[in-house]
Amino acid sequence: MFNVENITMIYDIEKENKMYALKGFDLKLPDTGLIGFIGPSGSGKSTLMYCLSTLKKPTDGKILYNGQDIINIKNSERENLRRKEFGFVFQRHFLIPYMPAIDNVLVAADENTAKTKERAKGILKELGLGEREVSKRPAKLSGGQRQRVAIARAMINNPAVVFADEPTAALDHENAFAVMKVLKEYSKKHLVLVITHDISILKDASGIIEMWDGMAGKMKGGENN
């Protein structure tokens, strides 16, 4: 699905002391599975994910998605790709404060039909939110519940790829493992990329990639070129 060639990201490129977030490496990711990215802060994990998802453009290299170079596509094509193919979970939930949980999920849906609403409720139920929580606004939910709504929002369009940056950071371990169970199940037919500092939540991952100083190591449990 993703084939990355010599990806490099340089910040402050005009300055004498350039900062390399990514230092030129190759990476191949499978079409399905749950792949974890671990490493210390500043290792390039989030930058890599933002480049793969077209939220950032690398300084050099190629990113092929299903054989298509997605670095130099038009903005309209990039937006369409993100809307139809990708789902996102960030460290912050970015929920709309005046909308109840169910509407925060539906706001990302391609269509707002009764069937879509039932799907949204089903995902929220899988993630541990009951009927009462579904109708509550974000301020009335716990931090963990808000993050689970954000995860449901990422999954509502059945995207081919879910990008999850610290998706369990606001959860205790019991809830974190419950969320990862849902993501693992989803990854049987899709690709789920998870950034985390907590390696324990990756115990059922299809592969784990360690990152250090802008470089990606060999994938453990998968194929990494």
Salt bridges, closest charged atoms under 4 A:
GLU166 OE2 - HIS197 ND1 2.39
GLU185 OE1 - LYS188 NZ 2.91
ASP198 OD2 - HIS173 NE2 3.23
ASP204 OD2 - LYS203 NZ 3.25
GLU210 OE2 - LYS220 NZ 2.49
